[in-house]
């Protein structure tokens, strides 16, 4: 069984401050790989939208 750790707000930047922990890791990896910042923002926006739909 995997251990889940909740990241503190100190570990987040402007791009990852509102996304869930898993998407934060994806965003950081894509950023490190040189993905265009506008595409990272689109991924973040989609992630937030999906999380909102799941909460309903």
N, CA, C, O and CB atoms as a CASP TS submission, in Angstrom:
PFRMAT TS
TARGET T0000
AUTHOR 0000-0000-0000
METHOD Language model
MODEL 1
PARENT N/A
ATOM      1  N   UNK     1       0.850  -1.173   0.000  1.00  0.00           N
ATOM      2  CA  UNK     1       0.000   0.000   0.000  1.00  0.00           C
ATOM      3  C   UNK     1       0.897   1.237   0.000  1.00  0.00           C
ATOM      4  O   UNK     1       1.880   1.297   0.738  1.00  0.00           O
ATOM      5  CB  UNK     1      -0.968  -0.003   1.226  1.00  0.00           C
ATOM      6  N   UNK     2       0.557   2.210  -0.820  1.00  0.00           N
ATOM      7  CA  UNK     2       1.339   3.442  -0.916  1.00  0.00           C
ATOM      8  C   UNK     2       1.040   4.355   0.261  1.00  0.00           C
ATOM      9  O   UNK     2      -0.070   4.379   0.794  1.00  0.00           O
ATOM     10  CB  UNK     2       1.049   4.167  -2.239  1.00  0.00           C
ATOM     11  N   UNK     3       2.040   5.088   0.641  1.00  0.00           N
ATOM     12  CA  UNK     3       1.878   6.077   1.705  1.00  0.00           C
ATOM     13  C   UNK     3       1.644   7.416   1.043  1.00  0.00           C
ATOM     14  O   UNK     3       2.369   7.811   0.130  1.00  0.00           O
ATOM     15  CB  UNK     3       3.125   6.122   2.658  1.00  0.00           C
ATOM     16  N   UNK     4       0.631   8.101   1.510  1.00  0.00           N
ATOM     17  CA  UNK     4       0.316   9.409   0.931  1.00  0.00           C
ATOM     18  C   UNK     4       0.750  10.495   1.904  1.00  0.00           C
ATOM     19  O   UNK     4       0.424  10.448   3.090  1.00  0.00           O
ATOM     20  CB  UNK     4      -1.205   9.533   0.608  1.00  0.00           C
ATOM     21  N   UNK     5       1.468  11.446   1.407  1.00  0.00           N
ATOM     22  CA  UNK     5       1.900  12.576   2.221  1.00  0.00           C
ATOM     23  C   UNK     5       1.228  13.838   1.705  1.00  0.00           C
ATOM     24  O   UNK     5       1.171  14.072   0.498  1.00  0.00           O
ATOM     25  CB  UNK     5       3.447  12.724   2.202  1.00  0.00           C
ATOM     26  N   UNK     6       0.730  14.633   2.605  1.00  0.00           N
ATOM     27  CA  UNK     6       0.131  15.901   2.236  1.00  0.00           C
ATOM     28  C   UNK     6       1.220  16.962   2.280  1.00  0.00           C
ATOM     29  O   UNK     6       1.922  17.113   3.280  1.00  0.00           O
ATOM     30  CB  UNK     6      -1.059  16.266   3.178  1.00  0.00           C
ATOM     31  N   UNK     7       1.346  17.683   1.192  1.00  0.00           N
ATOM     32  CA  UNK     7       2.374  18.703   1.088  1.00  0.00           C
ATOM     33  C   UNK     7       1.889  20.001   1.713  1.00  0.00           C
ATOM     34  O   UNK     7       0.711  20.342   1.608  1.00  0.00           O
ATOM     35  CB  UNK     7       2.769  18.926  -0.373  1.00  0.00           C
ATOM     36  N   UNK     8       2.771  20.708   2.347  1.00  0.00           N
ATOM     37  CA  UNK     8       2.399  21.984   2.938  1.00  0.00           C
ATOM     38  C   UNK     8       2.362  23.059   1.859  1.00  0.00           C
ATOM     39  O   UNK     8       2.875  22.867   0.757  1.00  0.00           O
ATOM     40  CB  UNK     8       3.381  22.375   4.061  1.00  0.00           C
ATOM     41  N   UNK     9       1.752  24.183   2.187  1.00  0.00           N
ATOM     42  CA  UNK     9       1.688  25.295   1.240  1.00  0.00           C
ATOM     43  C   UNK     9       3.068  25.861   0.949  1.00  0.00           C
ATOM     44  O   UNK     9       3.266  26.483  -0.095  1.00  0.00           O
ATOM     45  CB  UNK     9       0.781  26.392   1.775  1.00  0.00           C
ATOM     46  N   UNK    10       4.020  25.661   1.843  1.00  0.00           N
ATOM     47  CA  UNK    10       5.386  26.144   1.632  1.00  0.00           C
ATOM     48  C   UNK    10       6.030  25.444   0.438  1.00  0.00           C
ATOM     49  O   UNK    10       6.911  26.015  -0.205  1.00  0.00           O
ATOM     50  CB  UNK    10       6.236  25.926   2.895  1.00  0.00           C
ATOM     51  N   UNK    11       5.605  24.217   0.131  1.00  0.00           N
ATOM     52  CA  UNK    11       6.171  23.438  -0.965  1.00  0.00           C
ATOM     53  C   UNK    11       5.554  23.777  -2.313  1.00  0.00           C
ATOM     54  O   UNK    11       5.873  23.137  -3.316  1.00  0.00           O
ATOM     55  CB  UNK    11       5.997  21.973  -0.690  1.00  0.00           C
ATOM     56  N   UNK    12       4.690  24.758  -2.352  1.00  0.00           N
ATOM     57  CA  UNK    12       3.955  25.072  -3.580  1.00  0.00           C
ATOM     58  C   UNK    12       4.311  26.460  -4.096  1.00  0.00           C
ATOM     59  O   UNK    12       4.619  27.373  -3.331  1.00  0.00           O
ATOM     60  CB  UNK    12       2.445  24.976  -3.339  1.00  0.00           C
ATOM     61  N   UNK    13       4.258  26.587  -5.411  1.00  0.00           N
ATOM     62  CA  UNK    13       4.466  27.892  -6.034  1.00  0.00           C
ATOM     63  C   UNK    13       3.133  28.368  -6.595  1.00  0.00           C
ATOM     64  O   UNK    13       2.095  27.745  -6.368  1.00  0.00           O
ATOM     65  CB  UNK    13       5.560  27.824  -7.156  1.00  0.00           C
ATOM     66  N   UNK    14       3.168  29.458  -7.315  1.00  0.00           N
ATOM     67  CA  UNK    14       1.939  30.047  -7.857  1.00  0.00           C
ATOM     68  C   UNK    14       1.202  29.081  -8.787  1.00  0.00           C
ATOM     69  O   UNK    14      -0.028  29.077  -8.829  1.00  0.00           O
ATOM     70  CB  UNK    14       2.262  31.337  -8.608  1.00  0.00           C
ATOM     71  N   UNK    15       1.938  28.275  -9.520  1.00  0.00           N
ATOM     72  CA  UNK    15       1.339  27.333 -10.460  1.00  0.00           C
ATOM     73  C   UNK    15       0.660  26.168  -9.751  1.00  0.00           C
ATOM     74  O   UNK    15      -0.367  25.679 -10.222  1.00  0.00           O
ATOM     75  CB  UNK    15       2.395  26.809 -11.412  1.00  0.00           C
ATOM     76  N   UNK    16       1.208  25.717  -8.638  1.00  0.00           N
ATOM     77  CA  UNK    16       0.727  24.487  -8.004  1.00  0.00           C
ATOM     78  C   UNK    16      -0.039  24.716  -6.700  1.00  0.00           C
ATOM     79  O   UNK    16      -0.385  23.751  -6.020  1.00  0.00           O
ATOM     80  CB  UNK    16       1.886  23.581  -7.735  1.00  0.00           C
ATOM     81  N   UNK    17      -0.306  25.953  -6.342  1.00  0.00           N
ATOM     82  CA  UNK    17      -0.868  26.219  -5.016  1.00  0.00           C
ATOM     83  C   UNK    17      -2.263  25.639  -4.791  1.00  0.00           C
ATOM     84  O   UNK    17      -2.608  25.336  -3.649  1.00  0.00           O
ATOM     85  CB  UNK    17      -0.917  27.689  -4.790  1.00  0.00           C
ATOM     86  N   UNK    18      -3.064  25.475  -5.814  1.00  0.00           N
ATOM     87  CA  UNK    18      -4.439  25.015  -5.621  1.00  0.00           C
ATOM     88  C   UNK    18      -4.714  23.601  -6.119  1.00  0.00           C
ATOM     89  O   UNK    18      -5.802  23.074  -5.888  1.00  0.00           O
ATOM     90  CB  UNK    18      -5.365  25.949  -6.301  1.00  0.00           C
ATOM     91  N   UNK    19      -3.766  22.980  -6.790  1.00  0.00           N
ATOM     92  CA  UNK    19      -4.004  21.645  -7.351  1.00  0.00           C
ATOM     93  C   UNK    19      -3.760  20.565  -6.303  1.00  0.00           C
ATOM     94  O   UNK    19      -3.108  20.808  -5.288  1.00  0.00           O
ATOM     95  CB  UNK    19      -3.104  21.406  -8.575  1.00  0.00           C
ATOM     96  N   UNK    20      -4.289  19.375  -6.559  1.00  0.00           N
ATOM     97  CA  UNK    20      -4.075  18.277  -5.619  1.00  0.00           C
ATOM     98  C   UNK    20      -2.617  17.810  -5.690  1.00  0.00           C
ATOM     99  O   UNK    20      -1.881  18.177  -6.606  1.00  0.00           O
ATOM    100  CB  UNK    20      -5.044  17.099  -5.921  1.00  0.00           C
ATOM    101  N   UNK    21      -2.222  17.011  -4.730  1.00  0.00           N
ATOM    102  CA  UNK    21      -0.816  16.618  -4.598  1.00  0.00           C
ATOM    103  C   UNK    21      -0.295  15.849  -5.818  1.00  0.00           C
ATOM    104  O   UNK    21       0.845  16.054  -6.236  1.00  0.00           O
ATOM    105  CB  UNK    21      -0.640  15.771  -3.352  1.00  0.00           C
ATOM    106  N   UNK    22      -1.109  14.980  -6.379  1.00  0.00           N
ATOM    107  CA  UNK    22      -0.673  14.200  -7.530  1.00  0.00           C
ATOM    108  C   UNK    22      -0.441  15.101  -8.745  1.00  0.00           C
ATOM    109  O   UNK    22       0.560  14.959  -9.447  1.00  0.00           O
ATOM    110  CB  UNK    22      -1.706  13.117  -7.862  1.00  0.00           C
ATOM    111  N   UNK    23      -1.366  16.021  -8.985  1.00  0.00           N
ATOM    112  CA  UNK    23      -1.203  16.935 -10.112  1.00  0.00           C
ATOM    113  C   UNK    23      -0.027  17.880  -9.894  1.00  0.00           C
ATOM    114  O   UNK    23       0.603  18.316 -10.857  1.00  0.00           O
ATOM    115  CB  UNK    23      -2.481  17.736 -10.333  1.00  0.00           C
ATOM    116  N   UNK    24       0.271  18.197  -8.643  1.00  0.00           N
ATOM    117  CA  UNK    24       1.441  19.021  -8.341  1.00  0.00           C
ATOM    118  C   UNK    24       2.710  18.337  -8.836  1.00  0.00           C
ATOM    119  O   UNK    24       3.574  18.973  -9.440  1.00  0.00           O
ATOM    120  CB  UNK    24       1.538  19.298  -6.827  1.00  0.00           C
ATOM    121  N   UNK    25       2.816  17.041  -8.577  1.00  0.00           N
ATOM    122  CA  UNK    25       3.990  16.283  -9.021  1.00  0.00           C
ATOM    123  C   UNK    25       4.057  16.261 -10.543  1.00  0.00           C
ATOM    124  O   UNK    25       5.129  16.443 -11.120  1.00  0.00           O
ATOM    125  CB  UNK    25       3.953  14.840  -8.465  1.00  0.00           C
ATOM    126  N   UNK    26       2.915  16.040 -11.199  1.00  0.00           N
ATOM    127  CA  UNK    26       2.895  16.055 -12.662  1.00  0.00           C
ATOM    128  C   UNK    26       3.361  17.405 -13.198  1.00  0.00           C
ATOM    129  O   UNK    26       4.178  17.467 -14.117  1.00  0.00           O
ATOM    130  CB  UNK    26       1.485  15.736 -13.184  1.00  0.00           C
ATOM    131  N   UNK    27       2.838  18.482 -12.623  1.00  0.00           N
ATOM    132  CA  UNK    27       3.215  19.815 -13.073  1.00  0.00           C
ATOM    133  C   UNK    27       4.707  20.076 -12.884  1.00  0.00           C
ATOM    134  O   UNK    27       5.360  20.639 -13.762  1.00  0.00           O
ATOM    135  CB  UNK    27       2.406  20.863 -12.328  1.00  0.00           C
ATOM    136  N   UNK    28       5.235  19.671 -11.751  1.00  0.00           N
ATOM    137  CA  UNK    28       6.661  19.883 -11.502  1.00  0.00           C
ATOM    138  C   UNK    28       7.523  19.090 -12.481  1.00  0.00           C
ATOM    139  O   UNK    28       8.540  19.590 -12.961  1.00  0.00           O
ATOM    140  CB  UNK    28       7.011  19.492 -10.066  1.00  0.00           C
ATOM    141  N   UNK    29       7.120  17.866 -12.774  1.00  0.00           N
ATOM    142  CA  UNK    29       7.876  17.052 -13.740  1.00  0.00           C
ATOM    143  C   UNK    29       7.800  17.644 -15.144  1.00  0.00           C
ATOM    144  O   UNK    29       8.804  17.679 -15.856  1.00  0.00           O
ATOM    145  CB  UNK    29       7.348  15.610 -13.754  1.00  0.00           C
ATOM    146  N   UNK    30       6.625  18.107 -15.545  1.00  0.00           N
ATOM    147  CA  UNK    30       6.491  18.710 -16.866  1.00  0.00           C
ATOM    148  C   UNK    30       7.294  20.004 -16.950  1.00  0.00           C
ATOM    149  O   UNK    30       7.909  20.291 -17.977  1.00  0.00           O
ATOM    150  CB  UNK    30       5.015  18.978 -17.187  1.00  0.00           C
ATOM    151  N   UNK    31       7.287  20.781 -15.876  1.00  0.00           N
ATOM    152  CA  UNK    31       8.055  22.024 -15.842  1.00  0.00           C
ATOM    153  C   UNK    31       9.549  21.731 -15.969  1.00  0.00           C
ATOM    154  O   UNK    31      10.272  22.419 -16.690  1.00  0.00           O
ATOM    155  CB  UNK    31       7.768  22.803 -14.540  1.00  0.00           C
ATOM    156  N   UNK    32       9.999  20.695 -15.252  1.00  0.00           N
ATOM    157  CA  UNK    32      11.405  20.303 -15.304  1.00  0.00           C
ATOM    158  C   UNK    32      11.788  19.827 -16.704  1.00  0.00           C
ATOM    159  O   UNK    32      12.919  20.033 -17.141  1.00  0.00           O
ATOM    160  CB  UNK    32      11.691  19.203 -14.273  1.00  0.00           C
ATOM    161  N   UNK    33      10.852  19.192 -17.405  1.00  0.00           N
ATOM    162  CA  UNK    33      11.106  18.684 -18.753  1.00  0.00           C
ATOM    163  C   UNK    33      11.020  19.768 -19.826  1.00  0.00           C
ATOM    164  O   UNK    33      11.247  19.495 -21.004  1.00  0.00           O
ATOM    165  CB  UNK    33      10.127  17.582 -19.074  1.00  0.00           C
ATOM    166  N   UNK    34      10.696  20.986 -19.425  1.00  0.00           N
ATOM    167  CA  UNK    34      10.699  22.098 -20.364  1.00  0.00           C
ATOM    168  C   UNK    34       9.403  22.330 -21.109  1.00  0.00           C
ATOM    169  O   UNK    34       9.397  22.976 -22.157  1.00  0.00           O
ATOM    170  CB  UNK    34      11.758  21.893 -21.334  1.00  0.00           C
ATOM    171  N   UNK    35       8.312  21.818 -20.589  1.00  0.00           N
ATOM    172  CA  UNK    35       7.008  22.045 -21.224  1.00  0.00           C
ATOM    173  C   UNK    35       6.683  23.535 -21.155  1.00  0.00           C
ATOM    174  O   UNK    35       6.974  24.196 -20.158  1.00  0.00           O
ATOM    175  CB  UNK    35       5.883  21.195 -20.533  1.00  0.00           C
ATOM    176  N   UNK    36       6.091  24.046 -22.197  1.00  0.00           N
ATOM    177  CA  UNK    36       5.733  25.462 -22.288  1.00  0.00           C
ATOM    178  C   UNK    36       4.864  25.877 -21.092  1.00  0.00           C
ATOM    179  O   UNK    36       3.922  25.166 -20.742  1.00  0.00           O
ATOM    180  CB  UNK    36       4.990  25.747 -23.618  1.00  0.00           C
ATOM    181  N   UNK    37       5.168  27.014 -20.467  1.00  0.00           N
ATOM    182  CA  UNK    37       4.402  27.468 -19.303  1.00  0.00           C
ATOM    183  C   UNK    37       2.907  27.635 -19.566  1.00  0.00           C
ATOM    184  O   UNK    37       2.095  27.393 -18.673  1.00  0.00           O
ATOM    185  CB  UNK    37       4.959  28.766 -18.820  1.00  0.00           C
ATOM    186  N   UNK    38       2.537  28.040 -20.763  1.00  0.00           N
ATOM    187  CA  UNK    38       1.105  28.190 -21.058  1.00  0.00           C
ATOM    188  C   UNK    38       0.397  26.834 -21.048  1.00  0.00           C
ATOM    189  O   UNK    38      -0.766  26.746 -20.654  1.00  0.00           O
ATOM    190  CB  UNK    38       0.905  28.878 -22.424  1.00  0.00           C
ATOM    191  N   UNK    39       1.090  25.781 -21.478  1.00  0.00           N
ATOM    192  CA  UNK    39       0.499  24.439 -21.420  1.00  0.00           C
ATOM    193  C   UNK    39       0.385  23.955 -19.981  1.00  0.00           C
ATOM    194  O   UNK    39      -0.570  23.261 -19.633  1.00  0.00           O
ATOM    195  CB  UNK    39       1.334  23.446 -22.244  1.00  0.00           C
ATOM    196  N   UNK    40       1.342  24.313 -19.150  1.00  0.00           N
ATOM    197  CA  UNK    40       1.265  23.959 -17.734  1.00  0.00           C
ATOM    198  C   UNK    40       0.060  24.634 -17.075  1.00  0.00           C
ATOM    199  O   UNK    40      -0.632  24.026 -16.259  1.00  0.00           O
ATOM    200  CB  UNK    40       2.565  24.358 -17.007  1.00  0.00           C
ATOM    201  N   UNK    41      -0.177  25.874 -17.431  1.00  0.00           N
ATOM    202  CA  UNK    41      -1.333  26.586 -16.891  1.00  0.00           C
ATOM    203  C   UNK    41      -2.635  25.938 -17.353  1.00  0.00           C
ATOM    204  O   UNK    41      -3.587  25.848 -16.579  1.00  0.00           O
ATOM    205  CB  UNK    41      -1.298  28.062 -17.310  1.00  0.00           C
ATOM    206  N   UNK    42      -2.686  25.489 -18.598  1.00  0.00           N
ATOM    207  CA  UNK    42      -3.879  24.802 -19.098  1.00  0.00           C
ATOM    208  C   UNK    42      -4.115  23.509 -18.330  1.00  0.00           C
ATOM    209  O   UNK    42      -5.250  23.197 -17.968  1.00  0.00           O
ATOM    210  CB  UNK    42      -3.743  24.507 -20.602  1.00  0.00           C
ATOM    211  N   UNK    43      -3.046  22.755 -18.079  1.00  0.00           N
ATOM    212  CA  UNK    43      -3.167  21.521 -17.310  1.00  0.00           C
ATOM    213  C   UNK    43      -3.692  21.824 -15.912  1.00  0.00           C
ATOM    214  O   UNK    43      -4.582  21.137 -15.412  1.00  0.00           O
ATOM    215  CB  UNK    43      -1.810  20.793 -17.231  1.00  0.00           C
ATOM    216  N   UNK    44      -3.134  22.858 -15.284  1.00  0.00           N
ATOM    217  CA  UNK    44      -3.587  23.253 -13.951  1.00  0.00           C
ATOM    218  C   UNK    44      -5.076  23.607 -13.960  1.00  0.00           C
ATOM    219  O   UNK    44      -5.831  23.159 -13.097  1.00  0.00           O
ATOM    220  CB  UNK    44      -2.762  24.444 -13.438  1.00  0.00           C
ATOM    221  N   UNK    45      -5.490  24.410 -14.937  1.00  0.00           N
ATOM    222  CA  UNK    45      -6.891  24.821 -15.014  1.00  0.00           C
ATOM    223  C   UNK    45      -7.820  23.627 -15.200  1.00  0.00           C
ATOM    224  O   UNK    45      -8.880  23.557 -14.578  1.00  0.00           O
ATOM    225  CB  UNK    45      -7.087  25.810 -16.153  1.00  0.00           C
ATOM    226  N   UNK    46      -7.420  22.686 -16.058  1.00  0.00           N
ATOM    227  CA  UNK    46      -8.232  21.479 -16.262  1.00  0.00           C
ATOM    228  C   UNK    46      -8.297  20.629 -14.998  1.00  0.00           C
ATOM    229  O   UNK    46      -9.347  20.083 -14.660  1.00  0.00           O
ATOM    230  CB  UNK    46      -7.669  20.647 -17.417  1.00  0.00           C
ATOM    231  N   UNK    47      -7.181  20.523 -14.314  1.00  0.00           N
ATOM    232  CA  UNK    47      -7.131  19.763 -13.070  1.00  0.00           C
ATOM    233  C   UNK    47      -8.079  20.358 -12.030  1.00  0.00           C
ATOM    234  O   UNK    47      -8.828  19.637 -11.372  1.00  0.00           O
ATOM    235  CB  UNK    47      -5.697  19.726 -12.522  1.00  0.00           C
ATOM    236  N   UNK    48      -8.036  21.674 -11.893  1.00  0.00           N
ATOM    237  CA  UNK    48      -8.918  22.339 -10.928  1.00  0.00           C
ATOM    238  C   UNK    48     -10.389  22.173 -11.300  1.00  0.00           C
ATOM    239  O   UNK    48     -11.239  21.980 -10.432  1.00  0.00           O
ATOM    240  CB  UNK    48      -8.573  23.825 -10.834  1.00  0.00           C
ATOM    241  N   UNK    49     -10.679  22.251 -12.596  1.00  0.00           N
ATOM    242  CA  UNK    49     -12.053  22.100 -13.054  1.00  0.00           C
ATOM    243  C   UNK    49     -12.561  20.679 -12.777  1.00  0.00           C
ATOM    244  O   UNK    49     -13.695  20.501 -12.334  1.00  0.00           O
ATOM    245  CB  UNK    49     -12.156  22.424 -14.556  1.00  0.00           C
ATOM    246  N   UNK    50     -11.736  19.689 -13.033  1.00  0.00           N
ATOM    247  CA  UNK    50     -12.139  18.306 -12.767  1.00  0.00           C
ATOM    248  C   UNK    50     -12.339  18.055 -11.269  1.00  0.00           C
ATOM    249  O   UNK    50     -13.269  17.351 -10.875  1.00  0.00           O
ATOM    250  CB  UNK    50     -11.091  17.334 -13.324  1.00  0.00           C
ATOM    251  N   UNK    51     -11.474  18.625 -10.444  1.00  0.00           N
ATOM    252  CA  UNK    51     -11.644  18.477  -8.998  1.00  0.00           C
ATOM    253  C   UNK    51     -12.941  19.093  -8.519  1.00  0.00           C
ATOM    254  O   UNK    51     -13.599  18.542  -7.636  1.00  0.00           O
ATOM    255  CB  UNK    51     -10.479  19.106  -8.262  1.00  0.00           C
ATOM    256  N   UNK    52     -13.324  20.234  -9.092  1.00  0.00           N
ATOM    257  CA  UNK    52     -14.579  20.876  -8.721  1.00  0.00           C
ATOM    258  C   UNK    52     -15.776  20.016  -9.113  1.00  0.00           C
ATOM    259  O   UNK    52     -16.749  19.912  -8.365  1.00  0.00           O
ATOM    260  CB  UNK    52     -14.685  22.253  -9.376  1.00  0.00           C
ATOM    261  N   UNK    53     -15.697  19.401 -10.293  1.00  0.00           N
ATOM    262  CA  UNK    53     -16.802  18.543 -10.755  1.00  0.00           C
ATOM    263  C   UNK    53     -16.928  17.317  -9.872  1.00  0.00           C
ATOM    264  O   UNK    53     -18.041  16.864  -9.603  1.00  0.00           O
ATOM    265  CB  UNK    53     -16.590  18.117 -12.221  1.00  0.00           C
ATOM    266  N   UNK    54     -15.806  16.767  -9.415  1.00  0.00           N
ATOM    267  CA  UNK    54     -15.836  15.591  -8.547  1.00  0.00           C
ATOM    268  C   UNK    54     -16.431  15.918  -7.183  1.00  0.00           C
ATOM    269  O   UNK    54     -17.045  15.060  -6.549  1.00  0.00           O
ATOM    270  CB  UNK    54     -14.430  15.023  -8.378  1.00  0.00           C
ATOM    271  N   UNK    55     -16.252  17.151  -6.733  1.00  0.00           N
ATOM    272  CA  UNK    55     -16.760  17.556  -5.420  1.00  0.00           C
ATOM    273  C   UNK    55     -18.278  17.729  -5.424  1.00  0.00           C
ATOM    274  O   UNK    55     -18.905  17.693  -4.366  1.00  0.00           O
ATOM    275  CB  UNK    55     -16.095  18.854  -4.980  1.00  0.00           C
ATOM    276  N   UNK    56     -18.872  17.916  -6.599  1.00  0.00           N
ATOM    277  CA  UNK    56     -20.327  18.139  -6.674  1.00  0.00           C
ATOM    278  C   UNK    56     -21.104  16.903  -6.454  1.00  0.00           C
ATOM    279  O   UNK    56     -22.335  16.934  -6.486  1.00  0.00           O
ATOM    280  CB  UNK    56     -20.708  18.714  -7.984  1.00  0.00           C
TER
END
